[in-house]
Amino acid sequence: MIVEDDPGHSKLIEKNLRRGGLNNPIETFENGQLALDYLNRQSNFKDHPIAQTLLLLDLNMPVMNGMELLHILKQDIKLRDIPVIVLTSTDDQREIDECYSLGCNLYLPKPIEFNRFTEAMRKLGMLIELIAVPSIK
């Protein structure tokens, strides 16, 4: 899952994850509330099966930001084992520390320069392709 409010970033992230070899289905959501509804099979997502999930999470989003979603996920017995990679433009150490204390598995600041960003996403795709994730209960 990609939770990112900028559609251009979402497409660029997905494109380069695929270039890195990631072949899994990717669901994209523009805010934390939509992602949470999907994971809880609420609203328009009642019939969507969810087996194994890894979440790429931006922090600065409308409606429900990434920090709020991370906090909710890690408190929920059904969802807390979902690996969360925070992927955001902020490299503030206080924010990094808070995300890890809330339970994120990896914090990756988005490179600002285009070629470095696309290369980082390609490498992330290679890494994600190798990761085994738990099933959602």
C-alpha positions in Angstrom: 0.0 0.0 0.0 1.1 3.5 -0.8 -0.4 6.2 1.4 0.6 9.5 -0.3 -1.5 12.6 -0.9 0.5 13.7 -4.0 -0.8 11.7 -7.0 2.4 12.5 -9.0 4.6 11.1 -6.2 2.4 8.0 -5.9 2.8 7.2 -9.6 6.5 7.9 -9.5 6.9 5.7 -6.4 4.9 2.9 -8.0 6.7 3.1 -11.3 10.1 2.9 -9.7 9.1 0.1 -7.2 8.1 -1.9 -10.3 11.5 -1.0 -11.9 13.1 -2.5 -8.8 11.2 -5.8 -9.4 8.2 -5.5 -7.2 5.4 -7.4 -8.8 2.8 -7.4 -6.0 -0.5 -5.6 -6.3 -0.2 -2.0 -5.1 -3.2 -0.1 -3.6 -2.8 3.7 -3.4 -4.6 6.0 -1.0 -4.5 9.8 -0.7 -4.9 10.0 3.1 -4.6 7.9 6.2 -8.4 7.7 6.7 -8.9 6.0 3.3 -6.1 3.6 4.1 -7.5 2.8 7.5 -11.0 2.2 6.0 -9.4 -0.2 3.5 -7.5 -2.1 6.1 -10.6 -2.4 8.3 -12.8 -3.3 5.3 -15.1 -0.3 5.9 -16.9 2.1 3.6 -16.4 1.3 -0.1 -13.8 -1.4 0.8 -16.1 -4.1 2.4 -15.4 -6.7 -0.2 -11.7 -6.2 -0.7 -9.7 -9.2 0.5 -6.5 -8.3 2.4 -4.0 -11.0 3.1 -0.5 -9.6 3.5 0.3 -5.9 3.5 3.3 -3.6 3.7 2.6 0.1 4.0 4.6 3.0 2.5 3.4 6.0 4.5 3.8 9.7 3.9 3.4 11.8 7.0 2.1 15.2 5.7 -1.5 14.5 4.4 -4.9 16.0 4.8 -7.8 14.3 6.7 -5.6 11.9 8.7 -1.9 12.4 8.6 0.7 9.6 8.6 1.6 10.0 12.2 -2.0 9.6 13.3 -2.4 6.5 11.0 0.8 5.0 12.4 -0.4 5.5 15.9 -3.8 3.9 15.2 -2.3 0.9 13.3 0.2 0.0 16.0 -2.5 0.2 18.7 -4.8 -2.2 16.8 -4.3 -5.8 17.6 -5.4 -6.9 14.1 -3.2 -4.4 12.2 -0.2 -3.7 14.4 2.0 -6.3 12.7 1.8 -4.6 9.3 5.3 -3.4 8.4 5.3 0.4 8.0 7.9 2.2 6.0 7.6 6.0 6.5 8.5 7.6 3.3 8.4 11.4 3.7 10.2 14.6 2.8 11.0 15.4 6.4 14.4 14.5 8.0 13.7 16.1 11.3 15.3 13.9 14.0 12.4 14.5 16.4 9.9 13.3 13.8 12.1 10.3 13.0 12.4 9.4 16.7 8.6 9.7 17.2 7.9 7.5 14.2 10.2 4.8 15.5 8.7 5.1 19.0 5.2 4.6 17.5 6.4 1.5 15.8 7.4 2.2 12.3 9.8 -0.4 10.8 11.8 1.9 8.6 12.0 5.7 8.1 13.2 6.8 4.7 13.5 10.5 3.9 12.5 11.1 0.2 15.5 12.5 -1.7 14.7 15.9 -3.2 16.7 15.5 -6.4 14.7 13.6 -9.0 17.3 11.0 -10.0 18.2 10.2 -6.4 14.5 9.8 -5.6 13.8 7.5 -8.5 16.9 5.4 -7.7 15.9 5.2 -4.0 12.4 4.0 -5.0 13.9 1.4 -7.4 16.2 0.1 -4.6 13.2 0.1 -2.2 11.3 -2.0 -4.7 14.2 -4.5 -4.7 14.2 -4.6 -0.9 10.4 -5.0 -0.6 10.4 -7.9 -3.1 12.6 -9.8 -0.7 10.6 -9.1 2.5 8.3 -11.6 4.0 5.3 -10.0 5.7 2.8 -11.4 8.2 -0.8 -12.1 7.3 -3.5 -9.8 8.6 -5.6 -11.5 11.1 
